[in-house]
Amino acid sequence: MDKRKKKTAKERAIHRVRIIKGHLNKIEKMLQDDVYCVDLIHQSRAVQSALKKMDMLLIENHLKHCHLNHIKSGETDKAITELLTLFNYK
């Protein structure tokens, strides 16, 4: 049996933020050092990828907990409006 504690969504999100900060700090340093543009773009894409992964983590957690609770408590209009807003349809 694996004795490692499974990280919570909050812990995983904080970990992602730290990764993003590291990438951003790297970009700042690269800009100061006049690093080749293509290398900067690769680093920028790493930030974008990390942000997307964090978004998916947060969305998944929201759907499993908050969204599900809204539906269970009869707040279906609120649940629908939140999703539509989240995906920029409202």
PyMOL Python script that loads the backbone (N, CA, C, O; Angstrom):
from pymol import cmd

cmd.read_pdbstr("""\
ATOM      1  N   MET A   1       0.841  -1.184   0.000  1.00  0.00           N
ATOM      2  CA  MET A   1       0.000   0.000   0.000  1.00  0.00           C
ATOM      3  C   MET A   1       0.887   1.250   0.000  1.00  0.00           C
ATOM      4  O   MET A   1       1.896   1.307   0.703  1.00  0.00           O
ATOM      5  N   ASP A   2       0.498   2.238  -0.791  1.00  0.00           N
ATOM      6  CA  ASP A   2       1.257   3.476  -0.889  1.00  0.00           C
ATOM      7  C   ASP A   2       0.966   4.342   0.334  1.00  0.00           C
ATOM      8  O   ASP A   2      -0.178   4.725   0.578  1.00  0.00           O
ATOM      9  N   LYS A   3       1.997   4.641   1.087  1.00  0.00           N
ATOM     10  CA  LYS A   3       1.834   5.390   2.333  1.00  0.00           C
ATOM     11  C   LYS A   3       1.836   6.907   2.115  1.00  0.00           C
ATOM     12  O   LYS A   3       1.590   7.672   3.048  1.00  0.00           O
ATOM     13  N   ARG A   4       2.118   7.338   0.870  1.00  0.00           N
ATOM     14  CA  ARG A   4       2.135   8.776   0.620  1.00  0.00           C
ATOM     15  C   ARG A   4       0.734   9.355   0.696  1.00  0.00           C
ATOM     16  O   ARG A   4      -0.229   8.761   0.210  1.00  0.00           O
ATOM     17  N   LYS A   5       0.636  10.516   1.311  1.00  0.00           N
ATOM     18  CA  LYS A   5      -0.638  11.206   1.432  1.00  0.00           C
ATOM     19  C   LYS A   5      -1.009  11.813   0.082  1.00  0.00           C
ATOM     20  O   LYS A   5      -0.188  12.470  -0.558  1.00  0.00           O
ATOM     21  N   LYS A   6      -2.237  11.592  -0.341  1.00  0.00           N
ATOM     22  CA  LYS A   6      -2.700  12.194  -1.587  1.00  0.00           C
ATOM     23  C   LYS A   6      -2.905  13.688  -1.347  1.00  0.00           C
ATOM     24  O   LYS A   6      -3.563  14.092  -0.388  1.00  0.00           O
ATOM     25  N   LYS A   7      -2.332  14.501  -2.234  1.00  0.00           N
ATOM     26  CA  LYS A   7      -2.428  15.950  -2.075  1.00  0.00           C
ATOM     27  C   LYS A   7      -3.850  16.428  -2.363  1.00  0.00           C
ATOM     28  O   LYS A   7      -4.543  15.897  -3.231  1.00  0.00           O
ATOM     29  N   THR A   8      -4.257  17.436  -1.617  1.00  0.00           N
ATOM     30  CA  THR A   8      -5.564  18.038  -1.850  1.00  0.00           C
ATOM     31  C   THR A   8      -5.498  18.919  -3.094  1.00  0.00           C
ATOM     32  O   THR A   8      -4.416  19.247  -3.580  1.00  0.00           O
ATOM     33  N   ALA A   9      -6.656  19.293  -3.594  1.00  0.00           N
ATOM     34  CA  ALA A   9      -6.713  20.184  -4.758  1.00  0.00           C
ATOM     35  C   ALA A   9      -6.021  21.509  -4.429  1.00  0.00           C
ATOM     36  O   ALA A   9      -5.343  22.089  -5.277  1.00  0.00           O
ATOM     37  N   LYS A  10      -6.196  21.977  -3.207  1.00  0.00           N
ATOM     38  CA  LYS A  10      -5.563  23.233  -2.794  1.00  0.00           C
ATOM     39  C   LYS A  10      -4.040  23.108  -2.837  1.00  0.00           C
ATOM     40  O   LYS A  10      -3.351  23.988  -3.353  1.00  0.00           O
ATOM     41  N   GLU A  11      -3.525  22.014  -2.294  1.00  0.00           N
ATOM     42  CA  GLU A  11      -2.077  21.797  -2.298  1.00  0.00           C
ATOM     43  C   GLU A  11      -1.533  21.680  -3.721  1.00  0.00           C
ATOM     44  O   GLU A  11      -0.459  22.194  -4.032  1.00  0.00           O
ATOM     45  N   ARG A  12      -2.295  20.994  -4.583  1.00  0.00           N
ATOM     46  CA  ARG A  12      -1.860  20.856  -5.969  1.00  0.00           C
ATOM     47  C   ARG A  12      -1.904  22.197  -6.695  1.00  0.00           C
ATOM     48  O   ARG A  12      -1.030  22.481  -7.514  1.00  0.00           O
ATOM     49  N   ALA A  13      -2.906  23.024  -6.409  1.00  0.00           N
ATOM     50  CA  ALA A  13      -3.002  24.352  -7.031  1.00  0.00           C
ATOM     51  C   ALA A  13      -1.848  25.242  -6.574  1.00  0.00           C
ATOM     52  O   ALA A  13      -1.260  25.962  -7.382  1.00  0.00           O
ATOM     53  N   ILE A  14      -1.527  25.194  -5.293  1.00  0.00           N
ATOM     54  CA  ILE A  14      -0.395  25.982  -4.777  1.00  0.00           C
ATOM     55  C   ILE A  14       0.899  25.531  -5.442  1.00  0.00           C
ATOM     56  O   ILE A  14       1.744  26.357  -5.785  1.00  0.00           O
ATOM     57  N   HIS A  15       1.055  24.224  -5.624  1.00  0.00           N
ATOM     58  CA  HIS A  15       2.229  23.701  -6.310  1.00  0.00           C
ATOM     59  C   HIS A  15       2.297  24.249  -7.739  1.00  0.00           C
ATOM     60  O   HIS A  15       3.366  24.646  -8.202  1.00  0.00           O
ATOM     61  N   ARG A  16       1.162  24.270  -8.431  1.00  0.00           N
ATOM     62  CA  ARG A  16       1.118  24.807  -9.798  1.00  0.00           C
ATOM     63  C   ARG A  16       1.498  26.289  -9.818  1.00  0.00           C
ATOM     64  O   ARG A  16       2.229  26.731 -10.704  1.00  0.00           O
ATOM     65  N   VAL A  17       1.007  27.047  -8.854  1.00  0.00           N
ATOM     66  CA  VAL A  17       1.330  28.483  -8.785  1.00  0.00           C
ATOM     67  C   VAL A  17       2.835  28.674  -8.619  1.00  0.00           C
ATOM     68  O   VAL A  17       3.422  29.573  -9.221  1.00  0.00           O
ATOM     69  N   ARG A  18       3.446  27.843  -7.818  1.00  0.00           N
ATOM     70  CA  ARG A  18       4.898  27.943  -7.626  1.00  0.00           C
ATOM     71  C   ARG A  18       5.648  27.625  -8.921  1.00  0.00           C
ATOM     72  O   ARG A  18       6.660  28.254  -9.231  1.00  0.00           O
ATOM     73  N   ILE A  19       5.150  26.653  -9.665  1.00  0.00           N
ATOM     74  CA  ILE A  19       5.754  26.335 -10.966  1.00  0.00           C
ATOM     75  C   ILE A  19       5.623  27.540 -11.901  1.00  0.00           C
ATOM     76  O   ILE A  19       6.580  27.916 -12.578  1.00  0.00           O
ATOM     77  N   ILE A  20       4.439  28.136 -11.932  1.00  0.00           N
ATOM     78  CA  ILE A  20       4.195  29.303 -12.785  1.00  0.00           C
ATOM     79  C   ILE A  20       5.107  30.458 -12.389  1.00  0.00           C
ATOM     80  O   ILE A  20       5.688  31.115 -13.254  1.00  0.00           O
ATOM     81  N   LYS A  21       5.236  30.709 -11.099  1.00  0.00           N
ATOM     82  CA  LYS A  21       6.138  31.767 -10.627  1.00  0.00           C
ATOM     83  C   LYS A  21       7.567  31.513 -11.092  1.00  0.00           C
ATOM     84  O   LYS A  21       8.265  32.434 -11.516  1.00  0.00           O
ATOM     85  N   GLY A  22       7.987  30.271 -11.009  1.00  0.00           N
ATOM     86  CA  GLY A  22       9.339  29.926 -11.461  1.00  0.00           C
ATOM     87  C   GLY A  22       9.527  30.219 -12.938  1.00  0.00           C
ATOM     88  O   GLY A  22      10.550  30.771 -13.343  1.00  0.00           O
ATOM     89  N   HIS A  23       8.538  29.850 -13.741  1.00  0.00           N
ATOM     90  CA  HIS A  23       8.603  30.135 -15.176  1.00  0.00           C
ATOM     91  C   HIS A  23       8.644  31.641 -15.435  1.00  0.00           C
ATOM     92  O   HIS A  23       9.414  32.114 -16.270  1.00  0.00           O
ATOM     93  N   LEU A  24       7.813  32.384 -14.715  1.00  0.00           N
ATOM     94  CA  LEU A  24       7.776  33.841 -14.907  1.00  0.00           C
ATOM     95  C   LEU A  24       9.096  34.495 -14.491  1.00  0.00           C
ATOM     96  O   LEU A  24       9.588  35.400 -15.165  1.00  0.00           O
ATOM     97  N   ASN A  25       9.659  34.033 -13.387  1.00  0.00           N
ATOM     98  CA  ASN A  25      10.959  34.558 -12.963  1.00  0.00           C
ATOM     99  C   ASN A  25      12.023  34.269 -14.014  1.00  0.00           C
ATOM    100  O   ASN A  25      12.894  35.097 -14.280  1.00  0.00           O
ATOM    101  N   LYS A  26      11.940  33.081 -14.606  1.00  0.00           N
ATOM    102  CA  LYS A  26      12.884  32.701 -15.664  1.00  0.00           C
ATOM    103  C   LYS A  26      12.722  33.620 -16.879  1.00  0.00           C
ATOM    104  O   LYS A  26      13.714  34.048 -17.468  1.00  0.00           O
ATOM    105  N   ILE A  27      11.488  33.921 -17.250  1.00  0.00           N
ATOM    106  CA  ILE A  27      11.238  34.826 -18.379  1.00  0.00           C
ATOM    107  C   ILE A  27      11.817  36.200 -18.095  1.00  0.00           C
ATOM    108  O   ILE A  27      12.468  36.791 -18.955  1.00  0.00           O
ATOM    109  N   GLU A  28      11.584  36.709 -16.898  1.00  0.00           N
ATOM    110  CA  GLU A  28      12.112  38.021 -16.533  1.00  0.00           C
ATOM    111  C   GLU A  28      13.639  38.046 -16.664  1.00  0.00           C
ATOM    112  O   GLU A  28      14.211  38.982 -17.223  1.00  0.00           O
ATOM    113  N   LYS A  29      14.281  37.008 -16.141  1.00  0.00           N
ATOM    114  CA  LYS A  29      15.745  36.925 -16.225  1.00  0.00           C
ATOM    115  C   LYS A  29      16.198  36.824 -17.676  1.00  0.00           C
ATOM    116  O   LYS A  29      17.179  37.456 -18.068  1.00  0.00           O
ATOM    117  N   MET A  30      15.496  36.040 -18.464  1.00  0.00           N
ATOM    118  CA  MET A  30      15.849  35.892 -19.878  1.00  0.00           C
ATOM    119  C   MET A  30      15.729  37.221 -20.624  1.00  0.00           C
ATOM    120  O   MET A  30      16.557  37.545 -21.476  1.00  0.00           O
ATOM    121  N   LEU A  31      14.687  37.984 -20.289  1.00  0.00           N
ATOM    122  CA  LEU A  31      14.523  39.304 -20.921  1.00  0.00           C
ATOM    123  C   LEU A  31      15.672  40.237 -20.534  1.00  0.00           C
ATOM    124  O   LEU A  31      16.212  40.954 -21.377  1.00  0.00           O
ATOM    125  N   GLN A  32      16.034  40.219 -19.266  1.00  0.00           N
ATOM    126  CA  GLN A  32      17.140  41.056 -18.809  1.00  0.00           C
ATOM    127  C   GLN A  32      18.443  40.666 -19.496  1.00  0.00           C
ATOM    128  O   GLN A  32      19.292  41.515 -19.763  1.00  0.00           O
ATOM    129  N   ASP A  33      18.592  39.384 -19.775  1.00  0.00           N
ATOM    130  CA  ASP A  33      19.827  38.879 -20.379  1.00  0.00           C
ATOM    131  C   ASP A  33      19.791  38.876 -21.903  1.00  0.00           C
ATOM    132  O   ASP A  33      20.697  38.349 -22.548  1.00  0.00           O
ATOM    133  N   ASP A  34      18.730  39.473 -22.485  1.00  0.00           N
ATOM    134  CA  ASP A  34      18.582  39.531 -23.949  1.00  0.00           C
ATOM    135  C   ASP A  34      18.688  38.153 -24.603  1.00  0.00           C
ATOM    136  O   ASP A  34      19.392  37.979 -25.597  1.00  0.00           O
ATOM    137  N   VAL A  35      17.987  37.188 -24.035  1.00  0.00           N
ATOM    138  CA  VAL A  35      17.982  35.825 -24.564  1.00  0.00           C
ATOM    139  C   VAL A  35      17.216  35.796 -25.884  1.00  0.00           C
ATOM    140  O   VAL A  35      16.307  36.593 -26.116  1.00  0.00           O
ATOM    141  N   TYR A  36      17.600  34.877 -26.722  1.00  0.00           N
ATOM    142  CA  TYR A  36      17.003  34.695 -28.045  1.00  0.00           C
ATOM    143  C   TYR A  36      15.478  34.585 -27.935  1.00  0.00           C
ATOM    144  O   TYR A  36      14.960  33.901 -27.053  1.00  0.00           O
ATOM    145  N   CYS A  37      14.766  35.268 -28.842  1.00  0.00           N
ATOM    146  CA  CYS A  37      13.302  35.362 -28.794  1.00  0.00           C
ATOM    147  C   CYS A  37      12.600  33.999 -28.762  1.00  0.00           C
ATOM    148  O   CYS A  37      11.651  33.809 -28.002  1.00  0.00           O
ATOM    149  N   VAL A  38      13.055  33.072 -29.568  1.00  0.00           N
ATOM    150  CA  VAL A  38      12.412  31.761 -29.627  1.00  0.00           C
ATOM    151  C   VAL A  38      12.498  31.066 -28.267  1.00  0.00           C
ATOM    152  O   VAL A  38      11.559  30.381 -27.860  1.00  0.00           O
ATOM    153  N   ASP A  39      13.597  31.238 -27.579  1.00  0.00           N
ATOM    154  CA  ASP A  39      13.737  30.645 -26.244  1.00  0.00           C
ATOM    155  C   ASP A  39      12.743  31.280 -25.258  1.00  0.00           C
ATOM    156  O   ASP A  39      12.197  30.601 -24.389  1.00  0.00           O
ATOM    157  N   LEU A  40      12.522  32.579 -25.407  1.00  0.00           N
ATOM    158  CA  LEU A  40      11.529  33.263 -24.565  1.00  0.00           C
ATOM    159  C   LEU A  40      10.128  32.727 -24.846  1.00  0.00           C
ATOM    160  O   LEU A  40       9.331  32.523 -23.930  1.00  0.00           O
ATOM    161  N   ILE A  41       9.847  32.507 -26.107  1.00  0.00           N
ATOM    162  CA  ILE A  41       8.528  32.002 -26.486  1.00  0.00           C
ATOM    163  C   ILE A  41       8.301  30.610 -25.894  1.00  0.00           C
ATOM    164  O   ILE A  41       7.207  30.312 -25.417  1.00  0.00           O
ATOM    165  N   HIS A  42       9.314  29.771 -25.922  1.00  0.00           N
ATOM    166  CA  HIS A  42       9.191  28.442 -25.314  1.00  0.00           C
ATOM    167  C   HIS A  42       8.865  28.563 -23.825  1.00  0.00           C
ATOM    168  O   HIS A  42       8.022  27.832 -23.305  1.00  0.00           O
ATOM    169  N   GLN A  43       9.521  29.467 -23.165  1.00  0.00           N
ATOM    170  CA  GLN A  43       9.273  29.663 -21.730  1.00  0.00           C
ATOM    171  C   GLN A  43       7.870  30.230 -21.506  1.00  0.00           C
ATOM    172  O   GLN A  43       7.184  29.827 -20.567  1.00  0.00           O
ATOM    173  N   SER A  44       7.443  31.157 -22.358  1.00  0.00           N
ATOM    174  CA  SER A  44       6.100  31.717 -22.264  1.00  0.00           C
ATOM    175  C   SER A  44       5.042  30.635 -22.449  1.00  0.00           C
ATOM    176  O   SER A  44       4.031  30.620 -21.748  1.00  0.00           O
ATOM    177  N   ARG A  45       5.277  29.746 -23.382  1.00  0.00           N
ATOM    178  CA  ARG A  45       4.326  28.650 -23.601  1.00  0.00           C
ATOM    179  C   ARG A  45       4.283  27.705 -22.401  1.00  0.00           C
ATOM    180  O   ARG A  45       3.244  27.117 -22.101  1.00  0.00           O
ATOM    181  N   ALA A  46       5.395  27.569 -21.735  1.00  0.00           N
ATOM    182  CA  ALA A  46       5.422  26.751 -20.517  1.00  0.00           C
ATOM    183  C   ALA A  46       4.508  27.370 -19.453  1.00  0.00           C
ATOM    184  O   ALA A  46       3.800  26.654 -18.745  1.00  0.00           O
ATOM    185  N   VAL A  47       4.529  28.699 -19.348  1.00  0.00           N
ATOM    186  CA  VAL A  47       3.655  29.402 -18.405  1.00  0.00           C
ATOM    187  C   VAL A  47       2.198  29.173 -18.791  1.00  0.00           C
ATOM    188  O   VAL A  47       1.365  28.858 -17.942  1.00  0.00           O
ATOM    189  N   GLN A  48       1.898  29.333 -20.070  1.00  0.00           N
ATOM    190  CA  GLN A  48       0.524  29.149 -20.534  1.00  0.00           C
ATOM    191  C   GLN A  48       0.038  27.728 -20.274  1.00  0.00           C
ATOM    192  O   GLN A  48      -1.104  27.525 -19.862  1.00  0.00           O
ATOM    193  N   SER A  49       0.886  26.763 -20.509  1.00  0.00           N
ATOM    194  CA  SER A  49       0.540  25.367 -20.255  1.00  0.00           C
ATOM    195  C   SER A  49       0.285  25.133 -18.768  1.00  0.00           C
ATOM    196  O   SER A  49      -0.673  24.454 -18.398  1.00  0.00           O
ATOM    197  N   ALA A  50       1.132  25.687 -17.927  1.00  0.00           N
ATOM    198  CA  ALA A  50       0.964  25.533 -16.482  1.00  0.00           C
ATOM    199  C   ALA A  50      -0.324  26.192 -16.008  1.00  0.00           C
ATOM    200  O   ALA A  50      -1.003  25.661 -15.130  1.00  0.00           O
ATOM    201  N   LEU A  51      -0.669  27.354 -16.586  1.00  0.00           N
ATOM    202  CA  LEU A  51      -1.928  28.023 -16.236  1.00  0.00           C
ATOM    203  C   LEU A  51      -3.130  27.182 -16.663  1.00  0.00           C
ATOM    204  O   LEU A  51      -4.104  27.071 -15.918  1.00  0.00           O
ATOM    205  N   LYS A  52      -3.066  26.596 -17.843  1.00  0.00           N
ATOM    206  CA  LYS A  52      -4.162  25.740 -18.298  1.00  0.00           C
ATOM    207  C   LYS A  52      -4.340  24.539 -17.380  1.00  0.00           C
ATOM    208  O   LYS A  52      -5.467  24.154 -17.066  1.00  0.00           O
ATOM    209  N   LYS A  53      -3.236  23.951 -16.953  1.00  0.00           N
ATOM    210  CA  LYS A  53      -3.313  22.804 -16.047  1.00  0.00           C
ATOM    211  C   LYS A  53      -3.921  23.212 -14.704  1.00  0.00           C
ATOM    212  O   LYS A  53      -4.697  22.462 -14.111  1.00  0.00           O
ATOM    213  N   MET A  54      -3.562  24.400 -14.233  1.00  0.00           N
ATOM    214  CA  MET A  54      -4.126  24.875 -12.980  1.00  0.00           C
ATOM    215  C   MET A  54      -5.623  25.143 -13.154  1.00  0.00           C
ATOM    216  O   MET A  54      -6.421  24.802 -12.281  1.00  0.00           O
ATOM    217  N   ASP A  55      -6.002  25.751 -14.276  1.00  0.00           N
ATOM    218  CA  ASP A  55      -7.418  25.987 -14.545  1.00  0.00           C
ATOM    219  C   ASP A  55      -8.207  24.684 -14.513  1.00  0.00           C
ATOM    220  O   ASP A  55      -9.273  24.608 -13.901  1.00  0.00           O
ATOM    221  N   MET A  56      -7.676  23.661 -15.174  1.00  0.00           N
ATOM    222  CA  MET A  56      -8.373  22.380 -15.215  1.00  0.00           C
ATOM    223  C   MET A  56      -8.495  21.767 -13.819  1.00  0.00           C
ATOM    224  O   MET A  56      -9.528  21.188 -13.482  1.00  0.00           O
ATOM    225  N   LEU A  57      -7.467  21.892 -13.029  1.00  0.00           N
ATOM    226  CA  LEU A  57      -7.498  21.407 -11.652  1.00  0.00           C
ATOM    227  C   LEU A  57      -8.593  22.127 -10.865  1.00  0.00           C
ATOM    228  O   LEU A  57      -9.375  21.491 -10.159  1.00  0.00           O
ATOM    229  N   LEU A  58      -8.647  23.457 -10.989  1.00  0.00           N
ATOM    230  CA  LEU A  58      -9.637  24.245 -10.261  1.00  0.00           C
ATOM    231  C   LEU A  58     -11.049  23.959 -10.755  1.00  0.00           C
ATOM    232  O   LEU A  58     -11.978  23.852  -9.954  1.00  0.00           O
ATOM    233  N   ILE A  59     -11.215  23.835 -12.062  1.00  0.00           N
ATOM    234  CA  ILE A  59     -12.539  23.536 -12.620  1.00  0.00           C
ATOM    235  C   ILE A  59     -13.012  22.161 -12.149  1.00  0.00           C
ATOM    236  O   ILE A  59     -14.161  22.000 -11.736  1.00  0.00           O
ATOM    237  N   GLU A  60     -12.122  21.176 -12.213  1.00  0.00           N
ATOM    238  CA  GLU A  60     -12.491  19.835 -11.774  1.00  0.00           C
ATOM    239  C   GLU A  60     -12.912  19.837 -10.308  1.00  0.00           C
ATOM    240  O   GLU A  60     -13.920  19.232  -9.945  1.00  0.00           O
ATOM    241  N   ASN A  61     -12.148  20.509  -9.482  1.00  0.00           N
ATOM    242  CA  ASN A  61     -12.473  20.583  -8.063  1.00  0.00           C
ATOM    243  C   ASN A  61     -13.808  21.294  -7.848  1.00  0.00           C
ATOM    244  O   ASN A  61     -14.618  20.872  -7.023  1.00  0.00           O
ATOM    245  N   HIS A  62     -14.029  22.366  -8.588  1.00  0.00           N
ATOM    246  CA  HIS A  62     -15.285  23.114  -8.466  1.00  0.00           C
ATOM    247  C   HIS A  62     -16.473  22.233  -8.852  1.00  0.00           C
ATOM    248  O   HIS A  62     -17.491  22.215  -8.160  1.00  0.00           O
ATOM    249  N   LEU A  63     -16.336  21.505  -9.959  1.00  0.00           N
ATOM    250  CA  LEU A  63     -17.427  20.641 -10.405  1.00  0.00           C
ATOM    251  C   LEU A  63     -17.723  19.533  -9.396  1.00  0.00           C
ATOM    252  O   LEU A  63     -18.883  19.215  -9.135  1.00  0.00           O
ATOM    253  N   LYS A  64     -16.672  18.953  -8.836  1.00  0.00           N
ATOM    254  CA  LYS A  64     -16.848  17.846  -7.890  1.00  0.00           C
ATOM    255  C   LYS A  64     -17.444  18.286  -6.556  1.00  0.00           C
ATOM    256  O   LYS A  64     -18.095  17.495  -5.874  1.00  0.00           O
ATOM    257  N   HIS A  65     -17.226  19.524  -6.191  1.00  0.00           N
ATOM    258  CA  HIS A  65     -17.642  19.968  -4.867  1.00  0.00           C
ATOM    259  C   HIS A  65     -18.701  21.064  -4.927  1.00  0.00           C
ATOM    260  O   HIS A  65     -19.877  20.798  -4.679  1.00  0.00           O
ATOM    261  N   CYS A  66     -18.309  22.262  -5.244  1.00  0.00           N
ATOM    262  CA  CYS A  66     -19.223  23.413  -5.209  1.00  0.00           C
ATOM    263  C   CYS A  66     -20.406  23.226  -6.159  1.00  0.00           C
ATOM    264  O   CYS A  66     -21.562  23.384  -5.767  1.00  0.00           O
ATOM    265  N   HIS A  67     -20.102  22.888  -7.406  1.00  0.00           N
ATOM    266  CA  HIS A  67     -21.144  22.755  -8.417  1.00  0.00           C
ATOM    267  C   HIS A  67     -22.128  21.645  -8.041  1.00  0.00           C
ATOM    268  O   HIS A  67     -23.344  21.814  -8.135  1.00  0.00           O
ATOM    269  N   LEU A  68     -21.590  20.536  -7.625  1.00  0.00           N
ATOM    270  CA  LEU A  68     -22.429  19.410  -7.221  1.00  0.00           C
ATOM    271  C   LEU A  68     -23.309  19.786  -6.030  1.00  0.00           C
ATOM    272  O   LEU A  68     -24.476  19.401  -5.973  1.00  0.00           O
ATOM    273  N   ASN A  69     -22.758  20.529  -5.093  1.00  0.00           N
ATOM    274  CA  ASN A  69     -23.535  20.979  -3.932  1.00  0.00           C
ATOM    275  C   ASN A  69     -24.678  21.905  -4.344  1.00  0.00           C
ATOM    276  O   ASN A  69     -25.772  21.829  -3.786  1.00  0.00           O
ATOM    277  N   HIS A  70     -24.420  22.788  -5.332  1.00  0.00           N
ATOM    278  CA  HIS A  70     -25.486  23.673  -5.825  1.00  0.00           C
ATOM    279  C   HIS A  70     -26.634  22.841  -6.402  1.00  0.00           C
ATOM    280  O   HIS A  70     -27.804  23.110  -6.128  1.00  0.00           O
ATOM    281  N   ILE A  71     -26.296  21.849  -7.185  1.00  0.00           N
ATOM    282  CA  ILE A  71     -27.315  21.005  -7.809  1.00  0.00           C
ATOM    283  C   ILE A  71     -28.079  20.218  -6.748  1.00  0.00           C
ATOM    284  O   ILE A  71     -29.308  20.158  -6.784  1.00  0.00           O
ATOM    285  N   LYS A  72     -27.357  19.614  -5.803  1.00  0.00           N
ATOM    286  CA  LYS A  72     -28.008  18.822  -4.749  1.00  0.00           C
ATOM    287  C   LYS A  72     -28.939  19.662  -3.887  1.00  0.00           C
ATOM    288  O   LYS A  72     -29.954  19.170  -3.395  1.00  0.00           O
ATOM    289  N   SER A  73     -28.589  20.937  -3.705  1.00  0.00           N
ATOM    290  CA  SER A  73     -29.422  21.797  -2.853  1.00  0.00           C
ATOM    291  C   SER A  73     -30.511  22.514  -3.651  1.00  0.00           C
ATOM    292  O   SER A  73     -31.205  23.381  -3.119  1.00  0.00           O
ATOM    293  N   GLY A  74     -30.660  22.150  -4.926  1.00  0.00           N
ATOM    294  CA  GLY A  74     -31.737  22.719  -5.735  1.00  0.00           C
ATOM    295  C   GLY A  74     -31.394  24.039  -6.397  1.00  0.00           C
ATOM    296  O   GLY A  74     -32.259  24.670  -7.004  1.00  0.00           O
ATOM    297  N   GLU A  75     -30.156  24.462  -6.291  1.00  0.00           N
ATOM    298  CA  GLU A  75     -29.741  25.738  -6.895  1.00  0.00           C
ATOM    299  C   GLU A  75     -29.256  25.516  -8.341  1.00  0.00           C
ATOM    300  O   GLU A  75     -28.139  25.888  -8.702  1.00  0.00           O
ATOM    301  N   THR A  76     -30.123  24.903  -9.147  1.00  0.00           N
ATOM    302  CA  THR A  76     -29.712  24.558 -10.513  1.00  0.00           C
ATOM    303  C   THR A  76     -29.462  25.785 -11.369  1.00  0.00           C
ATOM    304  O   THR A  76     -28.536  25.789 -12.180  1.00  0.00           O
ATOM    305  N   ASP A  77     -30.272  26.832 -11.208  1.00  0.00           N
ATOM    306  CA  ASP A  77     -30.056  28.053 -11.997  1.00  0.00           C
ATOM    307  C   ASP A  77     -28.680  28.651 -11.696  1.00  0.00           C
ATOM    308  O   ASP A  77     -27.967  29.082 -12.602  1.00  0.00           O
ATOM    309  N   LYS A  78     -28.322  28.670 -10.419  1.00  0.00           N
ATOM    310  CA  LYS A  78     -27.006  29.176 -10.024  1.00  0.00           C
ATOM    311  C   LYS A  78     -25.904  28.309 -10.635  1.00  0.00           C
ATOM    312  O   LYS A  78     -24.915  28.834 -11.147  1.00  0.00           O
ATOM    313  N   ALA A  79     -26.069  26.994 -10.586  1.00  0.00           N
ATOM    314  CA  ALA A  79     -25.073  26.078 -11.137  1.00  0.00           C
ATOM    315  C   ALA A  79     -24.905  26.307 -12.640  1.00  0.00           C
ATOM    316  O   ALA A  79     -23.784  26.354 -13.146  1.00  0.00           O
ATOM    317  N   ILE A  80     -26.015  26.446 -13.340  1.00  0.00           N
ATOM    318  CA  ILE A  80     -25.960  26.666 -14.790  1.00  0.00           C
ATOM    319  C   ILE A  80     -25.327  28.013 -15.111  1.00  0.00           C
ATOM    320  O   ILE A  80     -24.476  28.100 -15.997  1.00  0.00           O
ATOM    321  N   THR A  81     -25.727  29.053 -14.411  1.00  0.00           N
ATOM    322  CA  THR A  81     -25.173  30.391 -14.649  1.00  0.00           C
ATOM    323  C   THR A  81     -23.672  30.414 -14.405  1.00  0.00           C
ATOM    324  O   THR A  81     -22.924  31.017 -15.174  1.00  0.00           O
ATOM    325  N   GLU A  82     -23.231  29.761 -13.339  1.00  0.00           N
ATOM    326  CA  GLU A  82     -21.789  29.699 -13.054  1.00  0.00           C
ATOM    327  C   GLU A  82     -21.024  29.042 -14.187  1.00  0.00           C
ATOM    328  O   GLU A  82     -19.981  29.541 -14.609  1.00  0.00           O
ATOM    329  N   LEU A  83     -21.536  27.925 -14.680  1.00  0.00           N
ATOM    330  CA  LEU A  83     -20.854  27.231 -15.777  1.00  0.00           C
ATOM    331  C   LEU A  83     -20.818  28.074 -17.039  1.00  0.00           C
ATOM    332  O   LEU A  83     -19.787  28.168 -17.704  1.00  0.00           O
ATOM    333  N   LEU A  84     -21.940  28.682 -17.365  1.00  0.00           N
ATOM    334  CA  LEU A  84     -21.987  29.531 -18.553  1.00  0.00           C
ATOM    335  C   LEU A  84     -21.023  30.712 -18.438  1.00  0.00           C
ATOM    336  O   LEU A  84     -20.355  31.075 -19.406  1.00  0.00           O
ATOM    337  N   THR A  85     -20.958  31.302 -17.251  1.00  0.00           N
ATOM    338  CA  THR A  85     -20.021  32.400 -17.006  1.00  0.00           C
ATOM    339  C   THR A  85     -18.588  31.915 -17.096  1.00  0.00           C
ATOM    340  O   THR A  85     -17.738  32.574 -17.695  1.00  0.00           O
ATOM    341  N   LEU A  86     -18.320  30.767 -16.502  1.00  0.00           N
ATOM    342  CA  LEU A  86     -16.980  30.202 -16.513  1.00  0.00           C
ATOM    343  C   LEU A  86     -16.479  29.987 -17.931  1.00  0.00           C
ATOM    344  O   LEU A  86     -15.304  30.207 -18.226  1.00  0.00           O
ATOM    345  N   PHE A  87     -17.367  29.562 -18.794  1.00  0.00           N
ATOM    346  CA  PHE A  87     -16.966  29.286 -20.176  1.00  0.00           C
ATOM    347  C   PHE A  87     -17.317  30.438 -21.128  1.00  0.00           C
ATOM    348  O   PHE A  87     -17.375  30.251 -22.343  1.00  0.00           O
ATOM    349  N   ASN A  88     -17.551  31.633 -20.561  1.00  0.00           N
ATOM    350  CA  ASN A  88     -17.759  32.869 -21.309  1.00  0.00           C
ATOM    351  C   ASN A  88     -18.961  32.860 -22.236  1.00  0.00           C
ATOM    352  O   ASN A  88     -18.918  33.453 -23.315  1.00  0.00           O
ATOM    353  N   TYR A  89     -20.027  32.198 -21.830  1.00  0.00           N
ATOM    354  CA  TYR A  89     -21.247  32.220 -22.612  1.00  0.00           C
ATOM    355  C   TYR A  89     -22.293  33.141 -22.013  1.00  0.00           C
ATOM    356  O   TYR A  89     -23.358  33.327 -22.603  1.00  0.00           O
ATOM    357  N   LYS A  90     -22.017  33.712 -20.869  1.00  0.00           N
ATOM    358  CA  LYS A  90     -22.984  34.589 -20.230  1.00  0.00           C
ATOM    359  C   LYS A  90     -22.260  35.693 -19.502  1.00  0.00           C
ATOM    360  O   LYS A  90     -22.897  36.550 -18.889  1.00  0.00           O
TER     361      LYS A  90
END
""", "prot")
cmd.dss("prot")
cmd.show_as("cartoon", "prot")
cmd.util.cbc("prot")
cmd.orient("prot")
